[in-house]
Amino acid sequence: MAQQADITAMRRAVELAARGLGATSPNPVVGCVITDASGHPVGEGFHQRAGGPHAEVHALRAAGVLARGGTAYVTLEPCNHTGRTGPCAQALIEAGVSRVVYAVADPNPQATGGADTLRAAGIEVEQGLLEDEAEAGNIAWLTSVRRGRPFVRWKYAATLDGRIAAADGTSRWISSAESRADVHRLRAEADAVVVGSGTARADDPHLAVRGVDGAVQPLRVVVDTEATAVKPGARVLDDAGPTLIAIAEDAETTLTDVVRLPRAERGLAVPALLDALHARGVRSVLLEGGPTLAGAFIAAGAVDQVVGYLAPVLLGAGPAALADAGITTLTEALRLDVTETAHIGSDIRITATLKGA
């Protein structure tokens, strides 16, 4: 059974890892805490950006000679390969740590094996401490490795009766200012923000992150099958962040930042879109599109998490949050596991994952 000191150190490592959200792709977020031989914290760090030092290296640099004979707590199994940086398992060995505790095994076949390397060097290795917490914090990267596509979080805001706009199309604002600010946090944690042509026409969205210090702007993606919704001068085309317009292979456009994708029965093929984004280093997607695009993603089995902001408002008419998702009878309904509920301003934010996801 883990000692409280172990739990405290690993929980700190999980907190540190979260600081890298939105800035490390295509790498994972990782946190590390080093304690000396007597158990006192002497160094900590997190992976700050792709290509930069890994969490273990930052923590070892902070600890210096005090790492010798100590323990390293890491949220992900130390890597065992040389990429743009050296293998962290070897760095831990050279630093002289006597024990390594990691939360989640590395599923990446190119990097796994760090634990075996450490054991072969005579280091005591333990796995699984706060595994669920560390997994949740790194779910985007872990999903991308396991499924070969980006993690997709669908976000929507609706009234208590499930409407995202009134019958006349007005929707500003259903949710509270606090909820809208929280969405910018979600954007800051994502590698890409995706909307459809309906949202592009109705709202001329900007899709950039505002009000989050140090945020890396996500790739702004508009699914514009016919290449008719995004016009020159659209806000999404400004220089606040990178932009990609997804259009059909046979569509005509004068825009330059485009990716051409095969058509599906409705719109573009969602798997092809996710493949194209994954090839660009995108490991997490925030789906902010309207009900049609959300329905297409659900129908394609491409939604991993749902974040709904429910406002204490009733409309009685107007578009629903989700359009046709290929579900025709109750036995086909997607059942979700609610992982969190929180009050955000006057709203309730519900976070849920698909059962079995």
N, C-alpha and C positions, 0 to 999 in steps of 0.2 A: 504494500500500500504506500502511495506517495506521501512524503512528508509535506507539511504545510509550506516549508521553505521552498520545496521544489515547485509546488503549485503556484506560489507567489511569483517566483522567477519566470515560470512559463507564461503565466497570465500577463506579466509585463512584456514578454516577447511577443505575445499575440497583439497587445496594444501597439507595440512598436511597428509590427508588420503592417497594420492598418494605415500607417502614415504614407505608405508607398502606393496606395490604391490610386489607379488612374495614371501612374507615371512609370511603371516598370515593364509594361508589355513589350515584347512577347514573353517576358520573364514573369515568374511568380512574385507575389509579395511575401517577404520573409522577415522575421524579427529574431534577434539573438541577444541573450543575456549571459554574461560570464561572471561566475563567482570564483573567489580564490579558494585555496585549500581549506580555509576555515568556514566557508559558506557565505562570505560577505560579497555583495555585488561590486565588481571592479571595472566592468565595461559593458556597454550595450550598443546596439546599432540595428539598422534596418536597410534593406535594399532600396535605394533611392531612385535609381533609373537604370534602364537597360544599358549594358555596356560598362556600368560603373561597378565599384566593389560590392561584393555580396555582403549580406548582413553579418556573417561570421567575421569577415575581414575587418569591417568597421568596429565590431565589438572587441576583437583581438588587439587592434591598434590602441583602443582606449584602455584596455587592461594592461598591455605591455607585459613585463616579466611576471606580474601577479597572476597571469593566467596559468602558469606552470603549477601542476598538481590540482588545478581547479576543475570546475564543471561548466560545460557549455549547454545552455538551454536554447533550442532552435525549433521554430515552428514547422520547418520542413526538413526532411532528411538531408544532411549536407551533401552537396553535389560531388560527383566523382569524376567529372570530365573537364577538359580544358576547352573553353569556348573563347569569348572575348576576355575572360578572366580565368585564373587558375582554379583547380579543384579545391573546394573548401575543406574536404576531408583531409587533404594533405596539409593545409594551413593549420588545422586544429592539431594534427600530429606534431608538426614542427613547433607549435607553441607549447607543447608539453602538457596539454590538458589530460586529466586522468579519467574523466567521465563525460559522456555526451548523452543528453536526453533530448529526443526530438519527438514532435507530436504526430506528424503525418508522413507516411512513407512517400517517396518520390515516385510517381507513376510514369515519369518520362524515361523511356528506355535508354536514352542517350546519357542521362545523368544519374540514374539509379546505381546502387552499389556502394554508396558512401559508408553505410553502416558496416558492411563487410570489411571494407578497407580499414576502418577505425578499429574494429575488433582484431583484425590481423596484426595491427600495430600494438595490441595489448591494452587498448582503451576499453573501459566498461561502457556499454551502450544500452540504452533503454528507449523503447518506443511506445507511443500511445498516450502520454500525459496530455490532458486537455485536447485530445484529438478532435472532438466534435467542434470545439470553439475555434481551433486553428483551421479546420476544414471549412467552416462557415466563412471565416475571414478570407480564405483563398479560393472560394468556390468558383470564381470566374476562370481562373487559370486551370484549376483541377478539371473542371468540366471541359475546357478546350482540349486538354491533353487526352482525356478519356474518350471524348466523342469526336475529336477531329474537327470541331467547329467552335465558333465563339459561344460563350455563355450568353443567353438572352434573358433580360429582365424586362417584362412588359409593365409599363407604368401608365395608369390612367387616373383621372379625377372625375367623380360623378356625384350626382345627388343620391339621397337615400333610396330613391326609386330607380336608380340605375341610369339616369339620363346624363349625357355629357354636354348637352346643349338644349336650349328651348326649341319649341316648334318653329320659331322664326330664325333659328340658327345662332342666336346670341349665346355666348358662353363665358364672357368675361364679366365677373369672375365667379365661377361656381365654388372653387376652393379658396381657402384663406391665404393671406399673404405669407403666413408661416409655412403652409404646405408648398406654396410656390417656391419659397426659399429652399425648402428641403429637396425639391426636385433638382435645384442647381447642385446640391451635394451629390445626388445620384449621377448627374451628368459628369461631375468632376471625377467620379470613380470609374466612369466608363471610358472605353477606348473609342466608341462610336455611338452617335445618337441617330436614330433612324425614324423618319416620318415618310408618309406617302403623299401622293399628288393631291389628294383632297385637302389635307392639312396645309400643303404648300399654297394651294389656291386660296383657301379660306383665311389663313392667318399670316401669310408671308413670314414664317417664323425665322428667328435668328439662330436658335439652337446652340448658342455659345454659353459658356459658364460665366455667371456673374456673381460677385459677392463671396467667392471662395478663395482665400489667400493662397497663392502659390499653385493654383490649379493648372494642369496641362489641358489645353483645349482639346476636346475630342474631335474625331473626324465627323463632320456633319454630312449625313447621307439622306438624300431624297430619292425615294423610289418613284420615278416619273416614267412609267412604261412608254407612253407615246411621245415623250419629250415636249410636252406642251404646258406643263405647270410651272416650271422654273424659267422665268424670263430674265434677260439681261437687266441688271439693277436689283434683282431680288436680294433681300437682306442676307440670305444664306451664302451668297457669293462674295461677301465682303472679305476683308483680310483678317478678321478676328480669329479665324481658325481654318484648318483645311476643310475642303468640301469635295464630295463625290456625288455625282448624279447617276443613278442606275437607270438605264433605258433599255428598251428592247433592241435586239440585234438589227432589226430592220427600220428602226426609227431614225428620223433625220433631225439633226441639231447642229447649231453653230457653237455650242458650248464645248469647252476643252476638257474639263475635269469630269469625264464620264467613264462608266464601265458598261459595256454592252453585254446583256444577259439573255438567255433563252426565255421565251414566253411560256407561261403556264396556262391552265384553263382560264384562270382569271389573273391578269397582271403578269408579273415576272415570277420565275421559279425561285422560291425562297431558298432551297438548298444551294442553288448556284450563287445567289447573293451572299450567303454566309461563307461559301467557299472563297469567293472573291475577297471578302473582308478578311478572312483568316489568312489568306495569302499576303495581305497587306500588314500583317502583324496585329490585327484586331483580335483580342481575346475576350472582350466583354462588350455587349451591345445593350444600350438602353433604347427600347422600342417605345417611342412616344407617338406613334401614328394613330390615326383614328380607327373606328371600328372595322373598316374593310381590311386594312393592312393587318390589324390584330387578328382578325379571323383567318387570314391567309397563313400567318405564322402558326396559329394554333392548329389549323388543319394540317400543316406540314410537320407537326410534332416538334416545333422549333422554339417553344417557350419553356424556360426552366424555372422561372420565378415570376410571380405577379405581385406588384405593389399597387394597391388601390387606395386612393384618398377619397373617403366618403364624407361629403359635406351634409350638415343638417338642413337640407333644402329639399323641397318637393316641387316637381314640375308637371308630372302627369302625362306629358307628351314630349316628343323630341327624340333624337337618335339615342339608341342604347350604346353602352360602352363596347359591346362586342357584336359584330355582324356575323353572317354565316360562317361557321367554322367546320362545316361538314358533319355536324351532330344533328341527327334527326329524331332520336328517341332518348328517353331518360336513361336507359341502360347504357347509352354511349357517352353520357355526361362525364366530363373530366372532374374527378374528385381531387381536392387539394388538401394539403396539410398546412394549417395556419401555424406559422413559426413565430409571429410577433404581432401584437396590436399595440398601438401607441396613440396618444392624443397629440395632435399637431395643430396648434391654434384651436380653432373651433371644430376641426375635423378629426376623424379617426383614420389612421393609416394602418392598413392590414397588409401584412406580408405573408405570402403563401407559396409553397412549392407543389409541383405536381406529385401525386403519390407515386412512389417508385423512382422518382427522378434522382 
